[in-house]
Amino acid sequence: MNCKLFLLLCLPIGLSAQQTPRLTLKEAIQLAIQNNFSVTIAKNDAEAAALNNNWANAGALPQISITATKGLASNNIQQDLANGTIIKRNNAATNTLNGGLAVSWRFFDGWRMYATKNRLAEMEKMGQTQFTRISNETIYNVTLGYYNIIRLKQQYTAIKEAINLFTERRKIADARFTVGTSAKTDLLQAQVDLNEQQSNLLNTENDIARAKTTLNVWMVRDPATAFDTEDSFATEQPVNITALQQKAAQQNPEVLVAQHELAILLQTKKEINAQRLPTATLNGNYNFLRNKNAAGFTLLNQTYGPSASIGISIPIFTGGLVRRQLQVADINIKNQQLATQQLKNQLLGNLTNAYLNYTNALKLVSIEDKNLELIKENNTINLERFRLLSITSTDLRQGQVNFTEAQTRRINARFQAAVAGAEMYLLAGEINQ
């Protein structure tokens, strides 16, 4: 009865694997990069930073404006002129038209415009680097999610192998109890162990479903979208830790972001220092003025023509404000330099630890592969000895427990190797390659 139940539980998994489409890791990464919200937001931020990087925002371009004013008025006028003429009129209309073209260009501002433009360029670069950082982290998370599904699938297969062993043990225990060669406790313990493995199988199946839901969320798909993955991890490759350390120091996105932030602070200091220097502004105007009166001494007054001027402003005293701003800027620059060095130090430490985890996991895989072969052979022998009443149920059970534990250790070691490998390439800034 228990065997039939187990087959029924396994049937949906087998059918699902045949009916659902297989999703490769590369395809999962492509979907995440295209659809993930964090990646899209970072991409939009990078585009905004690129749009802001222009000479107009830097203050280097002239400002041109056109003005026009039309005025109407009605006045009561009384004028006594020197020649004895008296002008007196009520509700006299006044018609005024004023228009002009103005150009203002601050062509020198202590080189502040150049510092501002450089700062905007660094912000554009930092936006692109932030986009790369978010993309790499998304790739890393998708990779871990994908590997986790593979781990759980392998665990599922290992549990099914263990169930076969525990099922065979229960059959023998049942037969021995039936003929009276063993106590009922052996049969009960065999059934308990078998039930435990079947429970583990159900929990692992649920874990696989949850892991697939999580990966669907990363890919911004319907969480219930059905898919299958590869059955094994990528083949372990030899790693040149020295080359990865060099690449990490040169192209790790977090380090590059910190360097961009330092460059921005340096340009900000130049912008502050520009406040100490003179500024020069070129102004040009073309004005038109027409004033028409219905009464009065002047009936029509009309002027038009160009004008130009140059304004120079020289700062004399600002209450020490610029000096204090420069001192604060120096402190910020020093802190950013220290933060960048700290980040590099942590990066190399994390990379070293990931490499140690990777090499250790590979050693564990090699050991557990050999160990598992020994345990399988030992279990085969123990099962026959149990049939022949040469060993106790406890001895056989211990061998089967060793088998399940060795399977789990080997699967976890391979998973840890895959995770550590992905982490190394993330830290080196090459996980997307």
C-alpha positions in Angstrom: 0.0 0.0 0.0 2.8 2.4 0.9 4.6 1.6 -2.3 1.5 2.4 -4.3 1.1 5.7 -2.5 4.7 6.5 -3.2 4.3 5.9 -6.9 1.2 8.1 -7.0 3.1 10.9 -5.3 6.0 10.6 -7.8 3.7 10.5 -10.9 2.9 14.2 -11.2 6.6 15.1 -11.0 7.5 12.7 -13.8 4.6 14.0 -16.0 5.5 17.6 -15.3 9.1 17.1 -16.4 7.8 15.9 -19.7 5.2 18.5 -20.3 6.8 21.7 -19.1 9.4 23.6 -21.2 13.0 23.4 -20.2 14.5 26.8 -19.2 18.3 27.2 -19.4 20.3 29.4 -17.1 21.2 31.7 -20.0 17.5 32.1 -20.9 16.6 32.8 -17.3 19.2 35.5 -17.1 18.1 37.1 -20.3 14.5 37.3 -19.1 15.6 38.8 -15.8 17.7 41.5 -17.5 14.9 42.4 -19.9 12.1 42.5 -17.3 13.4 42.9 -13.8 12.1 46.1 -12.2 15.4 47.0 -10.4 17.3 46.6 -13.7 14.8 48.8 -15.6 14.9 51.5 -12.9 18.7 51.5 -13.0 18.6 51.8 -16.8 16.2 54.7 -16.6 18.4 56.5 -14.1 21.4 56.0 -16.4 19.5 57.5 -19.3 18.4 60.5 -17.1 22.1 61.1 -16.1 23.1 61.0 -19.8 20.4 63.6 -20.7 21.6 65.9 -17.9 25.2 65.8 -19.2 25.2 68.9 -21.4 26.8 72.3 -21.6 23.4 74.0 -20.9 23.2 72.4 -17.5 26.9 73.3 -17.0 26.0 77.0 -17.5 28.2 77.5 -20.5 25.6 78.6 -23.0 24.0 82.1 -23.4 20.5 82.9 -22.4 18.3 84.5 -25.1 14.9 85.9 -24.4 12.3 88.0 -26.2 10.0 90.4 -24.3 7.0 92.4 -25.5 4.6 94.6 -23.7 1.4 96.3 -24.9 -0.1 99.0 -22.7 -3.3 101.0 -22.9 -4.3 103.9 -20.5 -6.8 106.6 -20.2 -5.7 109.8 -18.3 -7.0 113.3 -17.5 -4.3 115.8 -18.6 -3.7 119.4 -17.6 -0.4 121.0 -18.7 0.5 124.7 -18.4 3.4 125.3 -20.8 6.0 128.1 -20.5 4.7 129.9 -23.6 1.3 130.3 -22.0 -0.4 127.4 -23.7 -2.7 125.4 -21.5 -3.5 121.8 -22.4 -6.4 120.3 -20.6 -8.2 117.1 -21.6 -10.1 114.3 -19.9 -9.9 110.7 -20.9 -6.9 111.1 -23.1 -5.8 107.7 -24.5 -2.2 106.5 -24.2 -0.9 103.6 -26.3 2.4 102.0 -25.4 4.3 99.2 -27.2 7.6 97.9 -25.8 9.5 95.0 -27.2 13.1 93.7 -27.1 15.6 90.9 -27.7 18.0 90.2 -24.8 21.2 88.1 -24.8 23.2 87.3 -21.7 26.3 85.1 -21.7 28.5 84.6 -18.8 31.6 83.7 -20.8 33.9 83.4 -17.8 32.9 82.1 -14.3 36.3 81.1 -12.9 36.2 77.9 -15.0 33.2 76.7 -13.0 31.3 75.6 -16.1 34.1 73.2 -17.0 34.2 71.7 -13.6 30.4 71.3 -13.7 30.5 69.7 -17.1 33.1 67.2 -15.8 30.9 66.5 -12.8 27.9 65.8 -15.0 30.1 63.5 -17.2 31.2 61.6 -14.1 27.5 61.3 -13.0 26.7 59.9 -16.4 29.4 57.3 -16.1 28.3 56.4 -12.6 24.8 55.9 -13.9 26.0 53.4 -16.4 28.1 51.7 -13.7 25.2 51.5 -11.4 23.2 49.9 -14.1 26.0 47.3 -14.6 26.1 46.7 -10.8 22.3 46.1 -10.6 22.4 43.9 -13.7 25.3 41.8 -12.3 23.5 41.4 -8.9 20.4 40.3 -10.7 22.3 37.8 -12.7 23.9 36.5 -9.5 20.5 36.2 -7.8 19.0 34.4 -10.8 22.0 32.1 -11.0 21.7 31.2 -7.3 18.0 30.7 -7.7 18.5 28.4 -10.7 21.3 26.4 -8.9 19.0 26.1 -5.9 16.4 24.4 -8.0 19.0 22.0 -9.4 20.1 21.2 -5.9 16.6 20.5 -4.8 16.0 18.3 -7.9 19.1 16.3 -7.1 18.0 16.0 -3.5 14.6 14.8 -4.8 16.3 12.1 -6.9 18.5 11.1 -3.9 15.5 10.7 -1.7 13.8 8.5 -4.2 16.9 6.3 -4.3 16.9 6.2 -0.5 13.2 5.3 -0.5 14.0 2.3 -2.7 16.5 1.1 -0.1 14.1 1.7 2.8 11.3 0.0 0.9 13.4 -3.1 0.3 14.4 -3.2 4.0 10.7 -3.0 5.0 9.9 -5.9 2.7 12.6 -8.1 4.2 11.6 -7.0 7.7 8.0 -7.9 6.9 8.9 -11.3 5.5 11.1 -12.0 8.5 8.4 -11.0 10.9 5.9 -13.1 9.1 8.0 -16.3 9.4 8.9 -15.4 13.0 12.6 -14.8 12.6 12.6 -11.2 13.8 10.6 -9.0 16.2 7.9 -6.7 15.1 9.9 -3.7 16.3 12.2 -4.2 13.2 9.2 -4.0 10.9 7.8 -0.9 12.7 11.2 0.9 12.6 11.6 0.1 8.9 8.1 1.5 8.3 8.9 4.6 10.4 12.1 5.2 8.4 10.3 4.7 5.1 7.5 7.2 6.2 10.2 9.7 7.1 11.8 9.5 3.7 8.4 9.9 2.0 7.7 13.0 4.1 11.1 14.4 3.0 10.1 13.7 -0.6 6.9 15.8 -0.2 8.8 18.6 1.5 11.4 18.7 -1.2 8.8 18.7 -3.9 7.2 21.7 -2.1 10.6 23.4 -1.9 11.1 23.0 -5.6 7.8 24.6 -6.3 8.6 27.5 -4.0 12.1 27.9 -5.6 10.5 28.1 -9.0 8.1 30.7 -7.8 11.0 32.8 -6.6 12.8 32.5 -9.9 9.7 33.5 -11.8 9.5 36.6 -9.7 13.0 37.5 -10.5 12.2 37.1 -14.2 9.0 39.1 -13.7 6.7 36.3 -14.9 3.6 34.9 -13.5 4.7 33.1 -10.3 2.8 30.0 -11.4 4.5 29.7 -14.8 5.6 26.1 -15.2 9.2 25.3 -16.3 12.0 22.8 -15.8 15.7 23.4 -15.4 18.9 21.5 -16.2 19.6 18.5 -14.0 23.2 19.3 -13.0 25.5 22.2 -12.3 28.0 23.5 -14.8 31.3 21.6 -14.9 33.7 23.1 -12.5 36.5 25.1 -14.2 40.0 25.9 -12.9 40.2 29.4 -11.4 43.1 31.8 -11.6 42.6 33.7 -8.4 45.4 36.2 -9.1 43.7 37.2 -12.4 40.4 37.6 -10.7 41.9 39.8 -8.0 43.3 42.1 -10.6 40.0 42.3 -12.5 38.1 42.9 -9.3 40.3 45.9 -8.5 39.8 47.3 -12.0 36.2 46.5 -13.0 34.2 45.6 -9.9 31.1 47.9 -10.3 31.0 48.9 -6.6 34.7 50.0 -6.7 34.0 51.9 -10.0 31.0 53.6 -8.4 33.2 54.7 -5.4 35.8 56.0 -7.8 33.1 58.0 -9.7 31.9 59.4 -6.4 35.4 60.5 -5.6 35.8 62.2 -9.1 32.5 64.0 -8.5 33.7 65.3 -5.2 36.9 66.6 -6.8 34.9 68.5 -9.5 32.6 69.8 -6.8 35.6 71.3 -5.1 36.6 73.0 -8.3 33.1 74.5 -8.6 33.4 75.8 -5.0 36.8 77.3 -5.7 35.5 79.1 -8.8 33.5 81.3 -6.4 36.8 83.0 -5.5 37.5 84.1 -9.1 35.9 87.0 -11.1 33.1 86.5 -13.5 32.4 88.2 -16.8 29.1 88.5 -18.5 28.3 89.8 -22.0 24.9 91.4 -22.4 23.3 92.4 -25.7 19.9 94.0 -26.3 17.7 95.2 -29.1 14.8 97.3 -27.8 11.8 98.9 -29.4 9.6 101.5 -27.6 6.6 103.3 -29.0 4.5 105.6 -26.9 1.5 107.4 -28.5 -0.5 110.0 -26.6 -3.9 111.5 -27.6 -3.0 114.7 -25.9 0.0 116.4 -24.1 3.2 117.9 -25.0 4.6 114.8 -26.7 2.1 113.0 -29.0 4.5 110.3 -30.2 7.7 109.0 -28.7 9.4 106.1 -30.5 12.9 104.7 -29.9 14.7 101.5 -31.1 18.1 100.1 -31.6 20.8 97.8 -30.2 22.9 98.1 -27.1 25.7 96.0 -25.5 27.5 95.8 -22.2 30.1 93.8 -20.4 29.8 93.2 -16.7 32.6 92.1 -14.4 32.1 90.9 -10.9 35.1 90.4 -8.5 34.4 88.8 -5.1 36.1 90.7 -2.3 34.7 89.3 0.9 32.3 86.4 1.5 32.7 86.0 5.2 35.0 83.0 4.8 32.1 81.0 3.4 34.1 79.7 0.4 37.1 78.8 2.6 34.9 76.7 4.9 33.1 75.0 2.0 36.6 74.1 0.6 37.6 72.6 4.0 34.4 70.5 4.1 35.1 69.4 0.5 38.6 68.3 1.4 37.2 66.2 4.3 34.6 64.6 2.0 37.3 63.8 -0.5 39.5 62.2 2.2 36.6 60.2 3.5 35.7 59.0 0.1 39.3 58.0 -0.6 39.3 56.0 2.7 35.9 54.4 1.8 37.2 53.4 -1.6 40.3 51.7 0.0 38.1 50.0 2.5 35.8 48.7 -0.2 38.8 47.4 -2.2 40.1 45.7 1.0 36.7 44.1 1.7 36.4 43.1 -1.9 39.7 41.2 -1.9 38.8 39.6 1.4 35.4 38.4 0.0 37.0 37.2 -3.2 39.6 35.2 -1.2 36.9 33.7 1.0 34.9 32.7 -2.1 37.9 31.1 -3.7 38.6 29.2 -0.5 35.0 28.0 -0.4 35.2 27.0 -4.0 38.4 25.0 -3.7 37.2 23.4 -0.5 33.8 22.5 -2.0 35.6 20.8 -5.0 37.7 18.7 -2.6 34.5 17.7 -0.7 32.9 16.7 -3.9 35.8 14.5 -4.8 35.7 12.9 -1.3 32.0 12.4 -1.2 31.9 10.9 -4.7 34.4 8.2 -3.5 32.6 7.9 -0.2 29.3 7.4 -1.8 30.6 4.5 -3.9 31.8 2.8 -0.8 28.5 3.3 1.0 26.6 2.0 -2.0 28.7 -1.2 -2.1 28.4 -1.6 1.7 24.6 -1.2 1.6 24.3 -3.8 -1.1 26.3 -6.2 1.0 24.4 -5.4 4.2 21.1 -5.9 2.4 22.1 -9.4 1.5 23.5 -10.1 4.9 20.2 -8.8 6.4 18.3 -11.3 4.2 20.6 -14.1 5.5 20.1 -13.0 9.1 23.8 -12.2 9.4 23.3 -8.6 10.7 20.6 -6.8 12.7 18.1 -4.3 11.4 19.9 -1.6 13.3 23.1 -2.3 11.4 21.3 -2.2 8.1 19.5 1.0 9.1 22.8 2.8 9.9 24.2 2.0 6.5 21.1 3.4 4.8 21.2 6.5 7.0 24.9 6.9 6.0 23.8 6.7 2.3 21.2 9.5 2.6 23.7 11.7 4.6 26.5 11.1 2.0 24.1 12.0 -0.8 23.1 15.2 0.9 26.7 16.2 1.6 27.8 15.6 -2.0 24.8 17.6 -3.4 25.5 20.4 -1.0 29.2 20.4 -1.8 28.5 20.7 -5.6 25.9 23.5 -4.8 28.4 25.4 -2.7 31.1 25.1 -5.4 28.6 26.5 -8.0 27.6 29.3 -5.6 31.2 30.2 -4.7 32.2 30.2 -8.4 29.3 32.6 -9.2 30.3 34.8 -6.3 33.9 35.0 -7.5 32.9 36.2 -11.0 30.4 38.6 -9.5 33.1 40.2 -7.4 35.5 40.3 -10.4 32.8 42.0 -12.4 32.6 39.2 -15.0 29.5 37.4 -14.0 27.7 38.7 -17.1 30.4 37.4 -19.5 
